[in-house]
Amino acid sequence: MNRNLLLFAGVALLYILTGFLQSWNTALAIFNMGLISAVMALGVNIQWGYAGLFNVGIMGFAALGGLATVLVAMPPIPEAWSAGGVRILTALAMGAGTIGAAVLAFRRMAAGRARTLAVLAIFGLGYIVYRALFDPARDAIEAVNPALTGYLGGANLPILLAWPAGGLLAAGAAWLIGKTALGLRSDYLAIATLGIAEIIIAVMKNEDWLARGVKNVAGLPRPVPYEVDLQESAAFVDRAAWWGLDPATASTIWVKLLYAGLFATVLLLLIWLTQMALNSPWGRMMRAIRDNEVAAEAMGKDVTRRHLQIFIIGSAICGMAGAMMTTLDGQLTPGTYQPLRFTFLIWVMVIVGGSGNNWGSVLGGFLIWWLWIEVEPIGGAIMNVITLPLTDGSGLKEHLLDSVQHIRLLTMGVVLLLVLRFSPRGLIPER
C-alpha cells in the first residue's frame, strides 16, 4: 500500500511541478484530460483485466459518446425536421425492420434454397424501399443552411445528461457487436472491433444529417459558466483580486476546477462501483472465466453471456468518457478520432498501470497522459541545449530539432518496454 501511495504521490508531484514551472492553467488542462483518460482506462481494464477481452475498438465507443452530446444537448433544427426529419426516421425504422424480418425468416424457415432466397428477397426489397425513403430526406436535411446547420440537431437537454446517454449509446453498439463478434477467437475479436470502430467513424464523418460530419458541431452547451461571464461579475473580480490574480487568469482556472470536480466525481463513483464489483462473487466468477474458460464452462457458467455482459459494461464506460471529453472540448470533431490517441494510448495506460487493478488503470491514465503532453516540450528544450554547439543551418542540427515531434511515440515505446521488462504486471499489479 505504501508503494502505491508513493506512486500516486509521484504522479501528483508531476502535475504540481507543471503548475509551478509552466502555469496552473496548463496543469489543470492536463489534469482534466487525465481524469477522462483514467475513466476510459477503467472501461478497458474491466474488459481486459476482468475477462481477458481484447477490444481494439475503443475509439469507436468514445466517438459514440461524443455523438451523444450533440444528440442530447444541441437544440433541434425546426427547418431540418420539417424538410425530412420524419422521413429519415421512417427510413431508419424500415432498415431496422428489414434486418429483423430477415433474421426472423432465417430462424423460422428450414435450411435450404428457399430460406436463402427468402432472406435475399427481404434484404433486396427492404434496401430498395430504405434508399427510396432515406436519400431524398437526407438531401433535404443537409440542404438546410449547410454552412451553419444542415443536420437535425438534438433534444436541447442539459449536457450532463449526455454522459449517461453516451454510455447507453456505446452499450447498445457493444451489444450489437458482441452478439456477432464475441464468439470469435481473441485475435479475431480484436480485428473485428477495430474494423467496426473505423465504420463508426466513417459514418460520423459522412452522414452530415446526423452531426454535420467533418463540418463539426461547435458551440456545445457547457455545464460550467463561461469565462467571459465570470469576468463581468463584480463579485468574481473582487475574489480574483483577493487571490492576486487578474480576472482572465482566475476565470480560466476556476472553470477548469469546476470541470475537474465533475470529472473527479464520475471517476470516484466508477472506482467505487468497479471495486465493489471486483470483490463480489460476480468479480471472482469473471476472473475465473478469464483464467480458464473450459473449467468455468464445466462448472455451469455461460461464458459467452458473461463476456457479452462485461463487454457492454466496459464499452459503456468508454462511451461516457467520450461524452465527457467532447463536453470539455465544446465541439464534436469526428476527424480527430484516431486509433493512436483513442485506442493505443489507452491500452498503454492499462498495461503500464497494471491490468486487472482498477487503481493501477487510474495511475496509468494520469501518468501516461502527462507524459504524452509534456515529453515533447521537455524533449524540445533538451534538444535545443544539445544542439547549441552546432552551427545554425547545420543539416544535423535541423534534423535533430525536427525529430523532436516524434519523441512522444518514442517515449511511449520506451515506457512500455521498461514496464514490461521490470514490472510485467504493471506498476500496481493485480492482487
C-alpha positions in Angstrom: 0.0 0.0 0.0 2.9 2.4 0.8 4.4 1.8 -2.6 1.1 2.5 -4.3 0.7 5.8 -2.4 4.2 6.8 -3.3 3.4 6.1 -7.0 0.3 8.3 -6.8 2.3 11.0 -4.9 5.0 10.9 -7.6 2.4 11.4 -10.4 0.7 14.2 -8.4 4.1 15.8 -8.0 4.5 15.9 -11.8 1.2 17.9 -12.1 2.2 20.2 -9.3 5.6 20.9 -10.8 3.8 21.6 -14.1 1.7 24.2 -12.3 4.7 25.9 -10.8 7.1 25.7 -13.8 4.6 26.4 -16.6 1.2 27.6 -15.4 -1.7 26.3 -13.4 -3.9 26.6 -16.4 -1.7 24.1 -18.2 -1.5 21.8 -15.2 -5.3 21.8 -14.8 -5.9 21.2 -18.5 -3.6 18.2 -18.4 -5.3 17.0 -15.2 -8.8 17.2 -16.6 -7.8 15.1 -19.6 -6.0 12.8 -17.2 -9.3 12.3 -15.3 -11.1 11.4 -18.6 -8.3 9.1 -19.7 -8.5 7.4 -16.3 -12.2 6.8 -16.8 -11.6 5.3 -20.3 -8.7 3.2 -18.9 -11.1 1.8 -16.3 -13.5 0.7 -19.0 -10.8 -1.1 -20.9 -9.4 -2.6 -17.7 -12.9 -4.1 -17.0 -12.9 -5.8 -20.4 -9.3 -7.0 -20.4 -8.3 -7.2 -16.7 -11.6 -8.8 -15.6 -12.4 -11.0 -18.6 -9.5 -11.0 -21.0 -11.4 -9.4 -23.9 -9.1 -7.8 -26.4 -11.1 -4.8 -27.5 -9.2 -2.6 -30.1 -12.3 -0.6 -30.9 -12.1 1.9 -28.0 -12.1 4.8 -30.5 -15.5 3.9 -31.8 -17.2 3.8 -28.4 -15.5 7.1 -27.4 -16.8 8.6 -30.7 -20.4 7.4 -29.9 -20.1 9.1 -26.6 -19.2 12.3 -28.4 -22.1 11.9 -30.7 -24.4 11.6 -27.8 -23.5 15.1 -26.6 -24.8 16.5 -29.9 -28.0 14.4 -29.9 -28.8 15.3 -26.3 -27.6 18.9 -25.8 -27.8 20.8 -29.1 -31.1 22.5 -30.0 -33.2 20.9 -32.7 -33.3 22.5 -36.2 -37.0 23.0 -37.0 -36.4 23.6 -40.7 -34.4 20.4 -41.0 -37.1 18.4 -39.2 -39.8 19.9 -41.5 -37.7 19.1 -44.5 -37.1 15.4 -43.9 -36.9 14.5 -40.2 -39.9 12.2 -40.1 -39.0 10.6 -43.4 -35.5 9.8 -42.3 -36.7 8.3 -39.1 -39.2 6.2 -41.1 -36.3 5.1 -43.4 -34.2 4.1 -40.4 -37.2 2.2 -38.9 -37.6 0.5 -42.3 -34.0 -0.5 -42.3 -34.2 -2.0 -38.8 -37.4 -3.8 -39.7 -35.7 -5.3 -42.8 -32.9 -6.7 -40.7 -35.4 -8.0 -38.1 -37.6 -9.6 -40.8 -34.5 -11.3 -42.4 -33.3 -12.6 -39.1 -36.8 -13.9 -38.3 -37.1 -15.7 -41.7 -33.7 -17.2 -41.2 -34.6 -18.6 -37.8 -38.1 -19.8 -38.7 -37.5 -21.4 -42.1 -35.8 -24.7 -42.7 -32.3 -24.6 -44.1 -32.2 -24.8 -47.8 -32.5 -22.9 -51.0 -35.9 -21.5 -50.2 -34.6 -19.9 -47.0 -31.7 -18.4 -48.8 -33.9 -16.9 -51.5 -36.4 -15.6 -48.9 -33.6 -13.8 -46.9 -32.1 -12.3 -50.1 -35.5 -11.1 -51.3 -36.2 -9.5 -47.9 -32.9 -7.7 -47.9 -33.2 -6.7 -51.5 -36.7 -5.3 -51.3 -36.0 -3.6 -47.9 -32.9 -2.0 -49.3 -34.7 -0.5 -52.2 -37.5 0.9 -50.0 -35.0 2.2 -47.5 -33.0 4.1 -50.1 -36.1 5.5 -51.7 -37.1 7.0 -48.3 -33.7 7.8 -46.9 -31.9 9.5 -49.8 -34.4 12.4 -50.5 -34.8 13.0 -46.8 -31.1 13.2 -46.2 -30.6 15.6 -49.1 -33.4 17.8 -47.9 -32.0 18.0 -44.4 -28.4 18.7 -45.5 -29.6 21.5 -47.8 -31.0 23.5 -44.8 -28.4 26.2 -44.3 -25.5 23.8 -44.7 -22.9 26.4 -43.7 -24.3 26.6 -40.2 -26.6 23.6 -39.7 -27.5 21.0 -42.3 -28.4 18.5 -39.6 -31.4 17.6 -37.4 -29.9 18.9 -34.1 -30.5 17.4 -30.7 -33.0 17.3 -27.9 -31.9 20.6 -26.2 -31.4 18.9 -22.8 -28.8 19.6 -20.2 -25.4 18.4 -21.4 -24.7 16.4 -18.2 -27.5 14.0 -19.4 -25.3 13.3 -22.4 -22.8 11.5 -20.2 -25.1 8.6 -19.2 -26.7 8.8 -22.7 -23.2 8.3 -24.2 -22.7 5.3 -22.1 -26.1 3.9 -23.2 -25.4 4.5 -26.9 -22.0 2.8 -26.6 -23.6 0.0 -24.6 -26.2 -0.6 -27.4 -23.4 -0.7 -30.0 -21.4 -3.1 -27.8 -24.4 -5.4 -27.6 -24.8 -5.5 -31.4 -21.0 -6.1 -31.8 -20.8 -8.6 -29.0 -23.7 -10.7 -30.3 -21.7 -11.3 -33.5 -18.1 -11.0 -32.5 -17.7 -12.4 -29.0 -17.8 -16.0 -30.4 -14.6 -15.3 -32.2 -11.1 -16.1 -31.0 -9.3 -13.2 -29.2 -7.2 -12.1 -32.2 -10.3 -12.2 -34.5 -12.2 -10.2 -31.9 -9.5 -7.5 -31.9 -9.7 -7.3 -35.7 -13.5 -7.1 -35.7 -13.7 -4.4 -33.0 -11.0 -2.3 -34.8 -12.9 -2.6 -38.1 -16.2 -1.7 -36.5 -14.7 1.3 -34.8 -13.5 2.5 -38.2 -17.0 2.0 -39.6 -18.5 4.1 -36.8 -16.0 6.9 -37.5 -16.7 6.7 -41.3 -20.5 7.0 -40.7 -20.0 10.0 -38.4 -17.7 11.7 -41.0 -20.0 11.2 -44.0 -23.6 11.4 -42.6 -23.9 15.2 -42.3 -27.6 14.9 -41.4 -26.6 13.2 -38.1 -24.0 15.6 -36.7 -22.6 17.7 -39.6 -19.9 15.2 -40.5 -16.5 16.7 -40.9 -18.0 20.2 -40.8 -18.1 19.6 -37.0 -20.6 20.7 -34.4 -19.3 23.7 -32.4 -20.8 25.6 -29.5 -21.9 22.7 -27.4 -23.6 23.9 -24.2 -21.4 23.8 -21.1 -22.2 22.5 -17.6 -20.0 25.3 -16.1 -20.0 29.1 -16.5 -18.3 30.8 -19.4 -15.1 32.7 -18.6 -16.4 36.0 -20.0 -19.5 35.8 -17.8 -17.2 35.4 -14.7 -15.0 38.3 -15.8 -18.1 40.5 -16.0 -19.1 39.5 -12.4 -18.0 42.2 -9.9 -18.0 39.6 -7.0 -15.8 37.2 -9.0 -13.4 40.1 -10.0 -13.1 41.0 -6.3 -12.3 37.4 -5.3 -9.7 37.2 -8.1 -8.1 40.4 -6.8 -8.0 39.0 -3.3 -6.1 36.0 -4.6 -3.8 38.3 -6.5 -4.9 37.1 -10.0 -6.2 39.0 -12.9 -9.8 38.2 -13.8 -8.9 36.5 -17.1 -6.5 34.0 -15.5 -8.8 33.5 -12.5 -11.8 32.7 -14.7 -10.0 30.1 -16.7 -8.6 28.4 -13.6 -12.0 28.4 -11.9 -13.7 26.9 -15.0 -11.1 24.1 -15.2 -11.5 23.4 -11.5 -15.3 23.1 -11.9 -14.7 20.6 -14.8 -12.2 18.8 -12.6 -14.8 18.5 -9.9 -17.4 17.0 -12.3 -14.9 14.6 -13.8 -13.5 13.5 -10.5 -16.9 12.8 -9.1 -17.6 10.4 -12.1 -14.2 8.8 -11.6 -14.6 8.2 -7.9 -18.1 6.8 -8.4 -16.8 4.4 -11.0 -13.8 3.3 -8.9 -16.2 2.6 -6.0 -18.6 0.6 -8.2 -15.8 -1.3 -10.0 -14.0 -2.2 -6.8 -17.3 -3.4 -5.3 -17.9 -5.5 -8.4 -14.3 -6.9 -8.4 -14.6 -8.1 -4.8 -18.0 -9.6 -5.3 -18.9 -13.1 -6.3 -19.5 -11.8 -9.8 -16.0 -10.4 -9.9 -14.5 -13.7 -8.8 -16.5 -15.5 -11.4 -15.3 -13.2 -14.2 -11.7 -13.7 -13.2 -12.2 -17.5 -13.1 -13.6 -17.3 -16.6 -10.6 -15.2 -17.7 -8.1 -17.7 -16.2 -9.8 -20.9 -17.5 -12.8 -20.7 -19.7 -13.0 -24.5 -20.1 -13.1 -25.1 -16.3 -15.7 -22.3 -15.9 -17.9 -23.8 -18.5 -17.6 -27.2 -16.8 -18.9 -25.5 -13.6 -22.0 -24.4 -15.5 -21.1 -20.8 -16.3 -22.4 -19.3 -19.5 -19.0 -17.9 -20.7 -20.3 -16.2 -23.9 -23.1 -14.4 -22.0 -20.7 -13.2 -19.3 -18.3 -12.0 -21.9 -21.1 -10.0 -23.6 -22.1 -8.5 -20.2 -18.5 -7.3 -19.4 -18.0 -6.1 -23.0 -21.1 -3.9 -22.7 -20.2 -2.5 -19.3 -16.6 -1.6 -20.4 -17.8 -0.1 -23.6 -20.4 2.0 -21.8 -17.7 3.5 -19.6 -15.6 4.3 -22.6 -18.7 5.9 -24.2 -19.3 8.0 -21.1 -15.7 9.1 -21.1 -16.1 10.1 -24.8 -19.1 12.3 -23.9 -17.1 13.9 -21.1 -14.2 14.7 -23.4 -16.5 16.2 -26.1 -18.1 18.3 -23.3 -14.7 19.6 -22.3 -13.8 20.4 -25.9 -17.1 22.2 -26.6 -17.3 20.7 -30.0 -17.6 17.4 -31.9 -14.9 16.8 -34.5 -15.1 13.3 -36.0 -11.9 13.8 -37.9 -9.8 13.9 -34.7 -10.7 10.4 -33.7 -7.6 8.4 -34.4 -6.6 4.9 -33.2 -3.3 6.1 -31.9 -4.9 8.5 -29.5 -8.1 6.7 -28.5 -7.0 3.0 -28.6 -3.2 2.5 -28.4 -2.7 5.2 -25.8 -5.5 3.8 -23.6 -4.0 0.3 -23.8 -0.6 1.7 -22.8 -2.3 3.3 -19.7 -3.9 0.0 -18.7 -0.7 -2.1 -19.3 1.6 0.4 -17.5 -0.7 0.9 -14.6 -1.5 -2.8 -14.1 -4.2 -4.7 -15.9 -6.8 -6.2 -13.6 -6.2 -3.5 -11.0 -8.6 -0.5 -11.1 -6.3 1.8 -9.2 -3.4 0.8 -11.5 -5.5 1.8 -14.5 -6.2 5.2 -12.9 -2.5 5.7 -12.2 -1.6 4.7 -15.7 -4.2 7.2 -17.1 -2.7 10.1 -15.2 0.9 9.2 -15.8 0.7 8.3 -19.5 -1.4 11.4 -20.3 1.1 13.7 -18.6 3.9 12.1 -20.5 2.0 12.3 -23.8 1.6 16.1 -23.4 4.8 17.1 -21.7 7.6 15.0 -23.2 7.5 16.9 -26.5 8.2 20.4 -25.0 10.7 18.9 -22.5 12.4 17.0 -25.3 12.5 20.1 -27.4 14.2 22.1 -24.6 16.8 19.3 -24.1 17.4 19.1 -27.8 18.0 22.8 -28.1 20.6 22.5 -25.4 22.3 19.5 -27.0 22.5 21.3 -30.4 23.8 24.6 -29.1 27.4 23.7 -30.2 26.3 23.1 -33.8 26.2 26.0 -36.2 22.9 27.4 -37.3 21.8 26.0 -40.7 23.7 22.7 -40.0 21.8 19.8 -41.5 22.4 17.6 -38.4 21.0 20.4 -36.1 17.9 20.9 -38.3 17.4 17.1 -38.4 17.7 16.7 -34.6 15.3 19.6 -33.9 12.8 18.3 -36.5 12.9 14.9 -34.8 11.5 16.3 -31.5 7.9 15.8 -32.8 8.4 12.1 -32.8 9.6 11.9 -29.1 6.0 11.2 -27.9 5.9 7.8 -29.7 9.5 7.0 -28.7 8.7 7.8 -25.1 5.5 5.6 -25.1 7.5 2.7 -26.5 10.4 3.1 -24.1 8.0 3.3 -21.1 6.1 0.3 -22.2 9.3 -1.7 -22.7 10.7 -0.7 -19.3 7.5 -1.6 -17.5 7.2 -4.9 -19.3 10.8 -5.7 -18.5 11.0 -4.7 -14.9 7.3 -4.9 -13.8 5.5 -7.1 -16.3 2.2 -7.0 -14.3 2.2 -3.2 -14.2 3.1 -0.5 -11.7 0.2 -1.6 -9.4 -0.2 -5.4 -10.1 -3.5 -7.3 -9.7 -3.7 -8.9 -6.3 
